[in-house]
Amino acid sequence: MDPVLSVAVYLTIWWVVFLSILPLGVTSHAEAGLDLGDGGDPGAPVDPKLKRKFITTTWVSAVVFAIVWVVVYFHLIQLPALGSR
């Protein structure tokens, strides 16, 4: 795979994994029974733990990307040539 394509594929995988992991383990203010007062959203997370989720997203994405790279490199799945007629 071309390095630019590899980065694009990795970033796409990273965002998909991040958006999948983001809601896991989150407790909202309403679920925790906390009053936010005026203007607060009761569905907002109490502690989103974003640092942990970034780290988890990075290693999960690396594993998924490694699998995709191996499949593409060893031609385990034949993809039609794009642009050929």
C-alpha positions as semicolon CSV with decimal commas, in nm:
position;residue;x (nm);y (nm);z (nm)
1;M;0,000;0,000;0,000
2;D;0,113;0,350;-0,078
3;P;0,214;0,544;0,239
4;V;-0,042;0,819;0,178
5;L;-0,316;0,559;0,125
6;S;-0,202;0,377;0,439
7;V;-0,234;0,693;0,647
8;A;-0,578;0,764;0,499
9;V;-0,697;0,410;0,572
10;Y;-0,556;0,420;0,925
11;L;-0,722;0,755;1,001
12;T;-1,053;0,629;0,865
13;I;-1,029;0,317;1,080
14;W;-0,925;0,531;1,380
15;W;-1,231;0,757;1,355
16;V;-1,472;0,467;1,307
17;V;-1,326;0,289;1,611
18;F;-1,324;0,613;1,814
19;L;-1,689;0,683;1,742
20;S;-1,769;0,322;1,834
21;I;-1,577;0,333;2,164
22;L;-1,687;0,683;2,266
23;P;-2,022;0,589;2,428
24;L;-1,885;0,288;2,620
25;G;-1,872;0,322;2,998
26;V;-2,028;0,667;3,009
27;T;-2,261;0,773;3,290
28;S;-2,478;1,077;3,227
29;H;-2,562;1,338;3,489
30;A;-2,923;1,216;3,488
31;E;-2,815;0,856;3,552
32;A;-2,583;0,968;3,830
33;G;-2,860;1,176;3,988
34;L;-2,663;1,501;3,970
35;D;-2,838;1,836;3,921
36;L;-2,669;2,060;3,666
37;G;-2,873;2,367;3,744
38;D;-2,972;2,605;3,467
39;G;-2,858;2,533;3,114
40;G;-2,690;2,197;3,171
41;D;-2,772;1,897;2,957
42;P;-2,876;1,600;3,172
43;G;-2,740;1,364;2,904
44;A;-2,388;1,505;2,924
45;P;-2,132;1,257;3,059
46;V;-2,006;1,295;3,414
47;D;-1,653;1,173;3,332
48;P;-1,600;1,081;2,964
49;K;-1,245;0,942;3,022
50;L;-1,126;1,070;2,683
51;K;-0,754;1,001;2,740
52;R;-0,825;0,632;2,804
53;K;-1,055;0,620;2,500
54;F;-0,790;0,780;2,274
55;I;-0,535;0,520;2,386
56;T;-0,781;0,232;2,343
57;T;-0,883;0,364;2,002
58;T;-0,521;0,387;1,890
59;W;-0,427;0,028;1,974
60;V;-0,754;-0,121;1,847
61;S;-0,711;0,075;1,522
62;A;-0,352;-0,046;1,491
63;V;-0,468;-0,409;1,519
64;V;-0,748;-0,359;1,266
65;F;-0,512;-0,175;1,029
66;A;-0,253;-0,454;1,057
67;I;-0,519;-0,706;0,958
68;V;-0,628;-0,490;0,662
69;W;-0,265;-0,441;0,556
70;V;-0,192;-0,815;0,564
71;V;-0,506;-0,890;0,363
72;V;-0,414;-0,629;0,100
73;Y;-0,042;-0,711;0,090
74;F;-0,086;-1,087;0,048
75;H;-0,390;-1,050;-0,183
76;L;-0,607;-1,265;0,042
77;I;-0,914;-1,089;-0,096
78;Q;-0,909;-1,004;-0,465
79;L;-1,038;-0,655;-0,531
80;P;-1,121;-0,548;-0,885
81;A;-0,881;-0,298;-1,034
82;L;-1,029;0,047;-0,998
83;G;-1,039;0,247;-1,315
84;S;-0,992;-0,045;-1,555
85;R;-1,270;-0,131;-1,798
